[in-house]
């Protein structure tokens, strides 16, 4: 079988909603061809936002119940999506929602139980993509770079501006990737304090002024100068970036303005020196923040072309790539790269529930 119809599910740390994408992936002439045929973001209700946001402080029984309930919820959403669009998927590939990510302690938990998801979607499910890589000594993240390598190779860099910004690129024949800094986790938190779910086009950030002291504090953590492989979890962001912002007396507009500078500077630092034009594919919700994108182009310089693709790819690239990771798992082919995560070897990650 060389053509697969897969539903990819992604729930990011920014809690925008559940991304669901029905994708066709075809292997032809030793290349993968992708199409996103149907896609939606299903906004979370206040119940799910509160439950997912507070899950890391819940007791064990509550967390297990939430894992099962969220799996059921995702399965029900898949079933409704399939019926609405009259689809015939081969299976579902789900990232789940990350609650803990501390690979140094061999911990990374994505809830949305695969068995419950399969039972309520009434479809096979591929999930739990990170655990095997962590068992092999890796970070369990980022996982998207295998998709960058095989689906988006025409770009020199693939930059995802989600809850956490991460980057992927080919360096001396090896795919390298890592988390750069918190992104929408910071911007959306600040926007919510002003009564908005996000800062549309970055207009509020644009209206603010730079707070040099806050910028220095945001750039201070040692993580930013540590070598890769490395990855960030919500716990680190809460303790460092969000706490630093909360402690600042600056206005919300000034905090947004300064935080955009911080994110853009850290991304620019991640780009390798080049003497020729480099193509940077920017996706994720942050790519819609026009002010952030202007700052990124400013700090990156003229040797880098920051390219924002069609809205479908901007919003659903991660859901597409997890559908692709599911296909690779289905074919028993490598979907997690040692060069990216620092594991002892490449691996074929993911658990399968037949539904």
C-alpha positions in Angstrom: 0.0 0.0 0.0 1.5 3.3 -1.1 -1.5 5.7 -0.5 -2.9 6.4 3.0 -5.8 8.4 4.2 -5.2 9.4 7.8 -6.7 11.8 10.3 -4.0 13.6 12.2 -4.7 15.1 15.6 -2.7 17.8 17.4 -3.3 19.6 20.7 -0.7 22.2 21.4 0.4 23.9 24.6 -1.2 27.2 23.6 -4.6 25.5 24.1 -6.0 27.0 20.9 -8.1 23.9 20.3 -7.9 20.4 18.8 -6.4 20.5 15.3 -7.9 17.7 13.1 -6.7 17.1 9.5 -7.7 14.5 7.0 -4.6 13.9 4.9 -3.7 11.8 1.9 -0.1 10.6 1.9 1.3 8.8 -1.2 4.7 7.3 -1.7 5.7 7.6 -5.4 9.0 7.5 -7.1 10.8 7.4 -3.8 9.1 10.6 -2.7 6.2 11.4 -0.3 3.4 13.5 -1.7 0.9 15.1 0.8 -2.5 16.7 0.5 -4.6 18.1 3.4 -8.1 17.3 2.2 -10.2 18.5 5.1 -9.1 20.3 8.3 -10.6 22.2 11.2 -9.5 23.6 14.6 -12.1 22.7 17.2 -11.9 25.4 20.0 -11.8 24.0 23.5 -14.7 24.8 25.8 -13.9 26.5 29.1 -14.1 23.1 30.8 -11.4 21.6 28.6 -9.2 24.7 28.8 -9.3 24.7 32.6 -8.9 20.9 32.8 -5.9 20.7 30.5 -4.3 23.9 31.9 -4.4 22.6 35.5 -3.7 18.9 34.8 -0.1 19.1 36.0 -1.2 19.9 39.5 -4.0 17.3 39.8 -3.7 14.1 41.8 -3.0 10.8 40.1 -6.6 9.5 40.0 -7.9 12.8 38.5 -5.1 12.7 35.9 -5.9 9.1 34.9 -9.6 10.0 34.6 -8.7 13.1 32.5 -6.5 10.9 30.2 -9.5 8.6 29.5 -12.0 11.4 29.2 -9.9 13.4 26.8 -9.3 10.2 24.7 -13.1 9.7 24.5 -13.6 13.4 23.6 -11.1 13.2 20.8 -12.7 10.0 19.5 -16.1 11.6 19.5 -14.7 14.6 17.6 -13.1 12.3 15.0 -16.4 10.4 14.5 -18.3 13.6 14.0 -15.7 14.9 11.6 -15.8 11.7 9.6 -19.6 11.8 9.3 -19.7 15.5 8.5 -17.3 15.2 5.6 -18.2 11.6 4.6 -14.6 10.4 5.0 -13.0 7.0 4.8 -9.8 7.2 6.9 -7.5 4.2 7.3 -6.6 5.2 10.8 -6.1 8.1 13.2 -2.6 9.4 14.3 -2.7 11.4 17.5 -0.1 13.5 19.3 -2.3 13.9 22.4 -1.9 16.8 24.8 1.4 17.2 26.7 1.0 17.5 30.5 4.6 16.8 31.6 7.8 16.9 29.6 11.0 16.3 31.6 13.1 14.0 29.5 16.0 14.3 31.9 13.8 12.4 34.4 12.6 10.0 31.7 9.1 11.7 31.9 6.9 12.9 29.0 3.2 12.4 29.2 0.7 13.1 26.5 -2.9 12.5 27.5 -5.8 11.4 25.3 -5.7 7.7 25.9 -5.3 5.8 22.7 -7.6 2.9 23.6 -10.5 5.3 24.5 -9.8 7.3 21.3 -9.9 4.1 19.2 -13.1 2.9 20.9 -15.0 6.1 20.4 -13.6 6.9 16.9 -14.3 3.3 15.9 -11.0 3.4 14.0 -7.5 2.2 14.5 -5.3 4.7 16.3 -1.5 5.3 16.3 -0.4 7.3 19.4 2.3 7.6 22.1 5.0 8.7 19.7 7.5 9.9 22.3 8.0 7.1 24.9 10.3 4.8 22.9 12.7 7.6 22.1 12.9 8.6 25.7 13.5 5.0 26.7 16.4 5.1 24.3 17.9 8.1 26.1 16.4 10.8 23.8 14.5 13.9 24.4 11.3 12.5 22.8 11.1 15.8 20.9 10.9 17.4 18.5 9.2 14.7 16.4 8.1 16.8 13.5 11.6 16.9 11.8 11.2 13.6 10.0 8.2 15.2 8.3 10.3 18.3 7.5 13.0 16.1 6.0 10.6 14.1 3.8 7.8 16.5 3.1 9.3 20.0 3.1 12.9 19.4 2.0 12.8 22.4 -0.4 13.2 24.7 2.6 16.5 25.2 4.4 14.7 25.7 7.8 11.3 24.6 9.1 10.2 26.9 11.9 7.1 26.1 14.0 5.7 29.0 15.9 3.3 27.1 18.2 3.0 27.2 22.0 6.8 26.6 21.9 8.9 27.7 18.9 11.1 25.0 17.4 13.3 24.7 14.4 14.5 21.9 12.1 17.3 22.0 9.5 19.9 19.8 7.7 23.4 20.3 9.1 26.3 18.5 7.5 24.0 15.8 6.2 22.1 15.3 9.4 18.6 16.5 10.4 18.9 18.8 13.5 16.0 20.1 15.5 15.3 21.6 18.9 12.9 23.8 20.9 14.1 27.4 20.8 11.8 29.3 23.2 8.3 29.7 24.4 6.1 31.5 21.8 2.3 31.5 21.8 2.3 30.2 25.4 3.6 33.7 26.3 1.8 35.8 23.8 -1.6 34.2 24.3 -1.3 34.4 28.1 -0.6 38.1 27.9 -3.5 38.6 25.4 -5.8 36.8 27.7 -5.0 39.3 30.5 -6.3 42.0 28.2 -9.5 40.0 27.5 -8.5 38.5 24.1 -7.7 34.9 23.1 -4.8 36.1 21.1 -3.2 39.4 19.8 -4.6 39.7 16.3 -1.9 40.5 13.8 0.3 41.5 16.8 -1.4 44.9 16.9 -1.2 45.2 20.7 2.4 44.2 20.7 3.2 46.8 18.0 1.6 49.5 20.1 3.9 48.8 23.0 7.4 49.9 23.9 10.5 47.9 24.5 11.4 47.2 28.1 15.2 46.6 28.0 15.3 45.2 31.5 12.5 42.6 30.8 14.1 41.7 27.5 17.4 41.0 29.3 15.7 38.9 31.9 13.8 36.9 29.3 17.0 36.2 27.4 19.0 35.3 30.5 18.2 31.5 31.2 21.1 29.2 30.4 18.8 27.0 28.2 19.2 29.4 25.3 23.0 28.9 25.2 23.0 25.1 25.8 23.9 22.9 22.9 21.2 20.7 21.2 19.6 18.2 21.5 17.3 20.0 23.9 13.6 20.5 24.4 11.3 22.6 26.5 8.3 21.6 28.6 5.4 23.6 30.0 7.0 23.3 33.5 10.1 25.2 32.3 8.1 27.9 30.6 6.0 28.5 33.8 9.1 28.7 36.0 11.1 30.9 33.8 9.5 32.9 31.0 6.0 33.3 32.4 7.2 34.0 35.9 9.6 36.6 34.6 6.8 38.3 32.7 4.5 38.1 35.7 7.1 39.8 37.9 7.5 42.8 35.5 5.6 46.0 36.3 5.4 46.8 32.6 2.0 47.3 30.8 0.5 44.4 28.9 1.3 46.1 25.6 4.9 46.7 26.6 5.2 43.0 27.7 3.8 41.8 24.4 6.2 44.1 22.5 9.2 43.0 24.5 8.3 39.3 24.4 8.0 39.5 20.6 11.6 40.9 20.5 12.7 38.1 22.8 11.2 35.3 20.6 12.5 36.9 17.4 16.0 37.3 18.8 16.2 33.7 20.0 15.0 32.4 16.6 17.5 34.5 14.7 20.2 33.1 17.0 19.2 29.6 16.0 19.8 30.3 12.3 23.2 29.1 11.0 25.5 31.8 9.5 25.1 31.8 5.7 26.5 33.7 2.7 23.6 33.0 0.4 19.8 33.2 0.5 18.2 30.7 2.9 14.5 29.8 2.8 12.8 29.6 6.2 9.3 28.0 6.3 7.3 29.6 9.1 4.1 27.8 10.3 2.0 27.6 13.5 -0.2 30.2 15.0 2.6 32.7 15.6 3.1 33.0 11.8 -0.2 35.0 11.8 1.4 37.6 14.1 2.5 40.2 11.6 4.6 42.1 14.1 6.5 39.0 15.3 7.2 38.1 11.6 8.5 41.6 10.9 10.8 41.4 13.9 12.0 38.0 12.9 12.9 39.2 9.4 14.7 42.2 10.9 16.8 40.1 13.3 17.5 37.3 10.8 18.8 39.7 8.2 18.7 39.8 4.4 20.2 36.4 3.8 17.1 34.7 5.1 13.7 34.7 3.4 11.0 34.1 6.0 8.2 32.4 4.0 4.6 31.9 5.4 2.8 29.3 3.3 -1.0 29.0 2.6 -3.2 29.1 5.7 -3.9 25.4 5.6 -0.2 24.5 6.0 0.4 27.3 8.5 -2.4 26.0 10.8 -2.3 22.3 10.2 1.3 21.3 9.4 1.8 19.6 12.8 -1.5 17.6 12.4 -0.3 16.6 8.9 3.1 15.6 10.1 1.7 13.4 12.9 -0.5 11.8 10.3 2.7 11.1 8.4 4.4 9.8 11.6 1.5 7.4 11.9 2.0 6.2 8.3 5.7 5.6 9.0 4.8 3.6 12.1 2.2 1.7 10.1 4.9 0.8 7.6 7.4 0.0 10.4 9.8 2.7 9.1 11.9 5.2 11.2 9.9 8.1 12.5 12.2 9.4 15.2 15.7 10.6 14.5 18.7 10.0 16.8 20.4 13.2 15.3 17.4 15.2 16.5 16.6 13.8 19.9 20.0 12.4 21.1 18.7 8.9 21.5 21.0 5.9 21.2 19.5 5.1 17.8 16.8 6.0 15.3 13.5 4.3 16.2 9.9 3.5 15.1 7.8 5.0 17.7 4.1 4.7 18.4 1.5 2.4 19.9 -1.3 1.0 17.8 -4.9 0.4 19.0 -7.1 -1.4 16.5 -10.4 0.0 17.7 
